[in-house]
Structure formats: structure tokens, C-alpha cells
Amino acid sequence: MHMPAQSSGPVSRDWWWIFDPRESLRARAALVCGGGAVLFTLLIAWIGSSIFRHHLQSQLGSTFETLAVQVSNSIDRRLYERYRELQFIANLTPLRDRQADVAERRRALDSLRTAVPEFAWIGFADRSGQIVAATRGLFERESVREHPWFVGAQERPYAATLHELRALTDALPERDTDARVFDFAIPVTGVDGEFAGVLGAHLRWGWSRDIQLAIVPESSARELIGVTVYGGQKEVLLDSGASGWTEPPDPPVLPPRHFRGFMLEKTTEGSVYLTGYVRSRGQGEYRGLGWLTTVRQPVARALAPARELQLTIARWGFGFSALLGTISWVFAGRMARRLEAVRIAAGRIRKGDILTIMPQPRGTAEVDYMCGAVSELVEELRPRDPKDSNAAQSPPGNPAAADRARPDSSDPRRVVW
């Protein structure tokens, strides 16, 4: 069966064929090299940022956990110190002796309040629940029989969470920006060993802000690092207001049996924070109230360096990919021009132009060897000019005559690279 020969002449194509990898060697080389470099860049950017993100999350999480522990321990230590000071006063004779003078008792209480301004009020109530002595004489002769601190401290020390006491804050000459107070109460044993009454105190809460600022300063607000302390009933006791919210979110749900650690916290509003946390466990005899201290930063801000690393790798990688694609385009173009020269010369010879000389290789690359082999094959099979028939039929022993029969390599119709 006769198969029609395909034309080796120039084919009419649209101008953009050179960018079509199905037809253009340049486009194919640029696509393979540049596209491979882009895929490699994306892979490296993802792997590098993932590893750095995990490392950064662990490092920052541990830092936030440490800050939360420091804030919580400092608050517990301060409360324990106030508790020990109340214990010291409760063991003084003016409070233990039922016959002691009221003025003497008041002087003992005022001396503690003067030495420790964090006490807003200190009072001593007898066994009946009547306040017999108090700092500045406030609320003396009033009954606290039904107050939780008096009821709770008749057998053991009592501590309550924060609350506002308007009657006290209105009666005090100095004004505190935070009107909440913390209740402490200690049973007082008389000199006879019997229950003599309860020593109670209302402790200002404003000092907690100073502790928070000493550990997590205001400059941390620029990075949206915020501190929040929650009470046992999930109420907010302290909030630095530095994490970008108007109201602090609900306390995080902690893993079972975890008193401290860090986690990725998703709030009910949909925000995600990197959160370090610790649950208060008290100090010394003061066992704490189970307060929860958290240090938060939005994940987008905390892990921003990982995102920046990913973008940096991507920028440099895409630039390198573009450069590699361009270099591949140039080198593939040189190869394509060599192949095109061989195709043109072969087409001319096929059409009977016996003076056309095949391009000769100039290097030792595979393409040069291939083009040289094709040239030698064409030269062996090219039609001979009748004038050179005698030379073509010369005996094998006369190679000079055979060489004279070949076209001159300086012929102007020779196709070059």
C-alpha cells in the first residue's frame, strides 16, 4: 500500500504557535522547567511555613503559659500575704481579749490599714455578729450576723470572690477606679481558747492591675497580647483589654485534668486565639478559689512570621522559576533553530536541490551528533549531478575523485545553524 509522503516544507501556523507547548520546543522546555520550579516552590513554601508555624506556636504558647502562671502566682502570693497579715493581727491581745478597749482595737486595725493601703476596710465582729471595732470607725455597732464572710469564717479562714460594696466605696474618702473588693475573714480565738469573733477585711482589687502590668506591660498591647482573669463562676475579674475586643470572650474550655498549658482557642464570636492558661491553686495555706488566668493573642498576629516566611519563599521561588523558564526558553530556542536548519536543508534536497549542503555540527552534544549523523546519511544518499557521474563511478581506490564529486561546503546555498 502506497503511503503519501508528508511535506517537509514550511507549515502555515498562527503567530502564537511558539507559545503552544504541543508544537513549540521552547514552550515545552519553559513549561517543564518553570512549572516544575513553581511546584517545587509551592511545596517548599508550604513545608517550611508549616514547620515554622508549629515551632512558633509551641514557642509562643509556652511563653503565654509562663506569663499566665506568673500573673496567677503573683496574685495568689499577694492574697496570701494579706491573709498572713490578718492572721498576725488576729493573734494580737487587743482582739483576743474580750475586755480590751475599743480604741485600742481600732488602733491595731488602723495600723494594718496604714501599713497596707490595699486594705479598704478591716473590722472585728464579736460572737454575736456585731462590729465592735473597725478602721476609721466605719460600720461600728452594725450587725454582720448574716453576712457570708462572718458566717463562713467562724470555724476556718474564709475568702470570697470579688464583688462591689457600694456602702463602703461611698463612705471611703479616697476613690478607687475599681470599686470591687475581695473579702477575707479569719476566726479569732480568745485568750481563754474560746471563739471570740471574726476578723474581716475588704481588700481593694486595683493592685491586681499593677501586677498584670509588671508582667505583661502596656507595650504588649501593640501585639494584641491580652491578660484575662476569670472567677470560679466564669465572671471576669481582670482584663487588660489589649487583645482587640470590646468585651473579653468566655473562658476557654480546658482539656480534662489540665491545670496549665496552651491551646488554639476558637471563641463563640469565631475569633481564634493562641491562649496560654493556668488555673489558680493558691499559695501556702491559702488554697485559692480556682481562678483561671489566660494570656491570649490572635492567631493571625501570633503566627504572622510564618505567613511572612511563606510569602518570602514564594516571592523568591517564583522569581527563580521565571528566570529558569527564561533560560530554558533561550537554550531550547537554540536547539530548535538547529533542528529547523536540518529540516530546511532536507526539504530542499528532497525537492531536487542537489547543491544544498546539510548543516555540520559544531559541538559534541547529543543534538550535534544527531544532526551530524543525519547530514552524513543525506550526503550518502543525495542525487549526483550527471557531470560528476564519472567521478561517482571512479574506483574505490581513488577517494580524491569521490571527494571532488561532493558539493563544496562554501557554496552560498548551504544551510547553516
Rosetta blueprint (number, residue, H / E / L):
1 M L
2 H L
3 M L
4 P L
5 A L
6 Q L
7 S L
8 S L
9 G L
10 P L
11 V L
12 S L
13 R L
14 D L
15 W H
16 W H
17 W H
18 I H
19 F H
20 D L
21 P L
22 R L
23 E L
24 S L
25 L H
26 R H
27 A H
28 R H
29 A H
30 A H
31 L H
32 V H
33 C H
34 G H
35 G H
36 G H
37 A H
38 V H
39 L H
40 F H
41 T H
42 L H
43 L H
44 I H
45 A H
46 W H
47 I H
48 G H
49 S H
50 S H
51 I H
52 F H
53 R H
54 H H
55 H H
56 L H
57 Q H
58 S H
59 Q H
60 L H
61 G H
62 S H
63 T H
64 F H
65 E H
66 T H
67 L H
68 A H
69 V H
70 Q H
71 V H
72 S H
73 N H
74 S H
75 I H
76 D H
77 R H
78 R H
79 L H
80 Y H
81 E H
82 R H
83 Y H
84 R H
85 E H
86 L H
87 Q H
88 F H
89 I H
90 A H
91 N L
92 L L
93 T H
94 P H
95 L H
96 R H
97 D L
98 R L
99 Q L
100 A L
101 D L
102 V H
103 A H
104 E H
105 R H
106 R H
107 R H
108 A H
109 L H
110 D H
111 S H
112 L H
113 R H
114 T H
115 A H
116 V L
117 P L
118 E L
119 F E
120 A E
121 W E
122 I E
123 G E
124 F E
125 A E
126 D E
127 R L
128 S L
129 G L
130 Q E
131 I E
132 V E
133 A E
134 A E
135 T H
136 R H
137 G H
138 L L
139 F L
140 E L
141 R L
142 E L
143 S E
144 V L
145 R L
146 E L
147 H L
148 P H
149 W H
150 F H
151 V H
152 G H
153 A L
154 Q L
155 E L
156 R L
157 P L
158 Y E
159 A E
160 A L
161 T L
162 L L
163 H E
164 E E
165 L L
166 R H
167 A H
168 L H
169 T H
170 D H
171 A H
172 L L
173 P L
174 E L
175 R L
176 D L
177 T L
178 D L
179 A L
180 R E
181 V E
182 F E
183 D E
184 F E
185 A E
186 I E
187 P E
188 V E
189 T E
190 G L
191 V L
192 D L
193 G L
194 E L
195 F E
196 A E
197 G E
198 V E
199 L E
200 G E
201 A E
202 H E
203 L E
204 R E
205 W L
206 G L
207 W H
208 S H
209 R H
210 D H
211 I H
212 Q H
213 L H
214 A H
215 I H
216 V L
217 P L
218 E H
219 S H
220 S H
221 A H
222 R H
223 E H
224 L L
225 I L
226 G E
227 V E
228 T E
229 V E
230 Y E
231 G L
232 G L
233 Q L
234 K L
235 E L
236 V E
237 L E
238 L E
239 D E
240 S L
241 G L
242 A L
243 S L
244 G L
245 W L
246 T L
247 E L
248 P L
249 P L
250 D L
251 P L
252 P L
253 V L
254 L L
255 P L
256 P L
257 R L
258 H L
259 F L
260 R E
261 G E
262 F E
263 M E
264 L E
265 E E
266 K E
267 T L
268 T L
269 E L
270 G L
271 S L
272 V E
273 Y E
274 L E
275 T E
276 G E
277 Y E
278 V E
279 R E
280 S L
281 R L
282 G L
283 Q E
284 G L
285 E L
286 Y E
287 R L
288 G L
289 L L
290 G L
291 W L
292 L E
293 T E
294 T E
295 V E
296 R E
297 Q E
298 P E
299 V H
300 A H
301 R H
302 A H
303 L L
304 A H
305 P H
306 A H
307 R H
308 E H
309 L H
310 Q H
311 L H
312 T H
313 I H
314 A H
315 R H
316 W H
317 G H
318 F H
319 G H
320 F H
321 S H
322 A H
323 L H
324 L H
325 G H
326 T H
327 I H
328 S H
329 W H
330 V H
331 F H
332 A H
333 G H
334 R H
335 M H
336 A H
337 R H
338 R H
339 L H
340 E H
341 A H
342 V H
343 R H
344 I H
345 A H
346 A H
347 G H
348 R H
349 I H
350 R H
351 K L
352 G L
353 D L
354 I L
355 L L
356 T L
357 I L
358 M L
359 P L
360 Q L
361 P L
362 R L
363 G L
364 T L
365 A L
366 E H
367 V H
368 D H
369 Y H
370 M H
371 C H
372 G H
373 A H
374 V H
375 S H
376 E H
377 L H
378 V H
379 E H
380 E H
381 L H
382 R L
383 P L
384 R L
385 D L
386 P H
387 K H
388 D H
389 S H
390 N H
391 A H
392 A H
393 Q L
394 S L
395 P L
396 P L
397 G L
398 N L
399 P H
400 A H
401 A H
402 A H
403 D H
404 R H
405 A H
406 R L
407 P L
408 D L
409 S L
410 S L
411 D L
412 P L
413 R L
414 R L
415 V L
416 V L
417 W L
